Amino acid sequence: MAQAGPSPHLPADGKVLTFNANAPSADVLASGASLIVDVEFGRGRTLYALSQGDWDGLGEGSPALPDTGRLLRVGADGTFTPVVDSLGDEIVLDRPTSLEFIGNTAFVVSLTGEVVRIDNVSVPPFGR
């Protein structure tokens, strides 16, 4: 499950949680990215997280700053590795809200309803 974290949505507060039916609470699988809004398994059962981006700080419930979204690979060590980082890649994710995989292709929906297609997610240049 994705957890955006409380305001002010610091990167350390964004987490991916996992649940076990026999455990009383969720365990943190990964942490360290701001405004995590979705998690999905991609090809090869690799887990990915979607960060809406850097919070705009305008108030509770306000979205991230435009064009700061990121698609992140969740590592076995609990860290995130950027697959698409809007601040450094030619693919820009504007306040993404939802993520879906079909094969090796990621589809990301933005706050405005735009659908961004990201091909070959697990191979270079995205397979860093």
WOFENPE-V938137 format. One record per residue. N is the residue number from 1. PHI is phi in radians with two decimals (NA if undefined). PSI is psi in whole degrees, 0 to 359 (* if undefined). NEAR is the number of other ideal C-beta (glycine too) atoms within 12 Angstrom. Layout:
BEGIN
{{N & PHI & PSI & NEAR} {N & PHI & PSI & NEAR}}
END
This chain:
BEGIN
{{1 & NA & 144 & 20} {2 & -1.48 & 139 & 34} {3 & -2.28 & 113 & 30} {4 & -1.18 & 328 & 35} {5 & 1.61 & 162 & 26} {6 & -1.29 & 162 & 16} {7 & -1.08 & 137 & 17} {8 & -1.65 & 27 & 21} {9 & 0.95 & 54 & 33} {10 & -1.22 & 149 & 20} {11 & -0.95 & 325 & 27} {12 & -1.13 & 340 & 18} {13 & -1.52 & 343 & 22} {14 & -1.32 & 126 & 37} {15 & -2.41 & 158 & 34} {16 & -1.95 & 124 & 36} {17 & -1.90 & 152 & 25} {18 & -2.21 & 147 & 20} {19 & -2.08 & 147 & 15} {20 & -2.23 & 130 & 11} {21 & -1.01 & 335 & 7} {22 & -1.66 & 358 & 7} {23 & -1.76 & 147 & 10} {24 & -1.30 & 341 & 8} {25 & -2.59 & 173 & 10} {26 & -1.34 & 153 & 16} {27 & -1.85 & 147 & 18} {28 & -1.44 & 119 & 22} {29 & -1.55 & 323 & 26} {30 & -2.71 & 154 & 32} {31 & -2.67 & 161 & 29} {32 & 2.06 & 24 & 28} {33 & -2.39 & 143 & 45} {34 & -1.38 & 144 & 38} {35 & 0.83 & 56 & 41} {36 & -1.18 & 123 & 44} {37 & -2.04 & 346 & 38} {38 & -2.79 & 152 & 35} {39 & -2.37 & 144 & 33} {40 & -2.64 & 151 & 32} {41 & -1.49 & 134 & 21} {42 & -1.79 & 198 & 32} {43 & -1.02 & 141 & 22} {44 & 1.25 & 21 & 15} {45 & 1.03 & 27 & 12} {46 & -1.36 & 134 & 26} {47 & -1.60 & 136 & 34} {48 & -2.17 & 148 & 41} {49 & -2.13 & 149 & 46} {50 & -1.99 & 119 & 47} {51 & -1.74 & 126 & 50} {52 & -1.16 & 336 & 42} {53 & 2.17 & 199 & 40} {54 & -1.39 & 124 & 28} {55 & -1.06 & 140 & 32} {56 & -1.39 & 348 & 23} {57 & 1.26 & 11 & 17} {58 & -1.37 & 342 & 13} {59 & 2.67 & 167 & 11} {60 & -0.92 & 127 & 13} {61 & 1.53 & 355 & 14} {62 & -1.36 & 151 & 20} {63 & -1.39 & 183 & 30} {64 & -1.30 & 170 & 37} {65 & -1.17 & 146 & 24} {66 & -0.99 & 145 & 21} {67 & 1.05 & 31 & 28} {68 & -2.06 & 10 & 32} {69 & -1.19 & 159 & 46} {70 & -2.53 & 143 & 43} {71 & -1.78 & 127 & 47} {72 & -2.18 & 140 & 47} {73 & -1.58 & 134 & 35} {74 & -1.57 & 122 & 37} {75 & -1.52 & 156 & 22} {76 & -1.08 & 338 & 13} {77 & -1.58 & 7 & 12} {78 & 1.51 & 13 & 20} {79 & -1.84 & 166 & 20} {80 & -1.92 & 138 & 33} {81 & -2.05 & 125 & 27} {82 & -1.11 & 132 & 32} {83 & -1.76 & 314 & 41} {84 & -2.28 & 122 & 39} {85 & -2.12 & 110 & 27} {86 & -0.99 & 337 & 32} {87 & -1.43 & 347 & 20} {88 & -2.32 & 352 & 16} {89 & -1.90 & 164 & 21} {90 & -1.34 & 342 & 13} {91 & -1.51 & 128 & 29} {92 & -1.98 & 130 & 24} {93 & -1.89 & 110 & 46} {94 & -1.64 & 100 & 27} {95 & 0.83 & 60 & 34} {96 & -1.10 & 150 & 44} {97 & -2.18 & 338 & 30} {98 & -2.62 & 149 & 26} {99 & -2.36 & 139 & 38} {100 & -2.53 & 144 & 25} {101 & -1.97 & 139 & 30} {102 & -2.26 & 109 & 16} {103 & 1.09 & 235 & 17} {104 & -1.76 & 18 & 21} {105 & -2.01 & 130 & 23} {106 & -1.74 & 139 & 38} {107 & -2.05 & 125 & 28} {108 & -2.09 & 129 & 40} {109 & -1.77 & 133 & 25} {110 & -1.61 & 171 & 29} {111 & -1.03 & 330 & 27} {112 & -1.57 & 0 & 16} {113 & 1.66 & 359 & 13} {114 & -1.18 & 140 & 21} {115 & -1.89 & 122 & 19} {116 & -1.83 & 128 & 33} {117 & -1.75 & 129 & 22} {118 & -2.13 & 106 & 36} {119 & -1.45 & 156 & 22} {120 & 0.90 & 52 & 20} {121 & -1.08 & 324 & 37} {122 & -1.67 & 11 & 27} {123 & -2.21 & 159 & 18} {124 & -0.94 & 145 & 10} {125 & -1.44 & 355 & 18} {126 & -1.45 & 341 & 28} {127 & -1.54 & 44 & 20} {128 & -1.04 & * & 19}}
END
